[in-house]
Amino acid sequence: MQKKLRTGILLSLALAIIVMTAVALYGDLPRMVTALAHFRWILLPVILGLTLYNYAWRFVKWQYYLKRLKIDLAWRPSLLIFLSGLSMAITPGKVGELLKSYLLKRSTGEPISRTSPIIMSERLTDGIAMILLAGFGLVLYRFGMEFMLAVLACVLVGIAVIQNRRLSLALLGIGERLPVISRFANLISAFYESAYTLLQWRPLLLAIVIGVVSWTGECAALYCVFGGLGLGFGPDVFIKSMFILAVSSLIGSISGLPGGLGTADGSMLGLTRLLVTSSATLGSAAVLLIRLSTLWFGLAIGAIALLLYRSTQHTDILNEQAEKDRSPDGTSLDRPLNQESRPVLHTAATTTSTGERSV
């Protein structure tokens, strides 16, 4: 697993170099260098500050989710674990963010199957928040309306299924009788219980509000990038910035490519040329600046946080992960239990909508 993860990261870095080179060449490199030289670099601290603003509010959501699952962890190690997840932003499909669940297991003993729904819930609520941020642009520009509504419908159907406890438990019961899935029934059940707790209407709506507030920061960062390149300021440019950042981020996320490399960059460049400037040079410069100030800035923060966490634990996280997750006989510690130790799913059916079990 460790070897595959490192190989994936190296391949993602290679893809990132290819994408950034392609964007630079598309924008006519000599002209783009000139455009960057005339950029108002005094805005760079503001742009990076807006990115940090986004991370700060996302950490608030992370803490809220930990509280919902009754996971007790001091805020300092919790912050390091949260930020460490940023170091995995360029793993395919962001599966590397499961590192946060692994680090939580090391710090609290909570199984990965119970904490991984936090990451799923973060992605779902961030996606809904992005659609809401793109709302003004969808109405004004009539671009991508069908795509966004289709994405929103899929997300809401998935959430509705999770919230329908009777239906979900029935599906889990069917899965328990299937040859392959039955081996993982206890893990799937634990995953569902956490997902159900996190995606009830009250925490769901609160998390979406936090998502709108947090991602507004990165939209404002793109707005500052446009202004710094001489593309103007004002309400119209800000609405376009929200639309471009939200839509391109969603496309990048749905693509499953590491960090949305290629898909997010390409859609952002295309929308920028369509809505803000016809110049390929300025559009390419804007894409490189915002990606460096968000994706790669966050990656650097995550790497530093992971090193700090590792130093506080006095262990090599990546080198020990495969060993720590295995028992002496070589099986995973978070493995499915055998038939005798597996919890019976029908006991979960006695759980009320408030999460309490009947006696």
HUPEVEN-V342062 format. One line per field, one symbol per residue. psi: psi as a letter, one per 40 degrees, with the letter a starting at -180 (. if undefined). A space follows every 10 residues. Layout:
psi->???
//
This chain:
psi->dddddddddd dddddddddd ddddddegdd dddddddeig eeeddddddd dddddddddd ddddddddef hhhidddddd ddddddeedf ihefdeeedd dddddddeeh idddeddddd dddddddddd dddedddddd efhedddddd dddddddddd dddgdddddd ddddddeidd dddedddddd ddddddddei dddddddddd ddddeddddd ddddddddef eiiidddddd dddddddddd dddddeihef hddddddddd ddddddiehd dddddddddd ddecdddddd dddddddddd ddefihddde ddddeiidee ihdfiiiidd ehihdeddee hieeeiii.
//
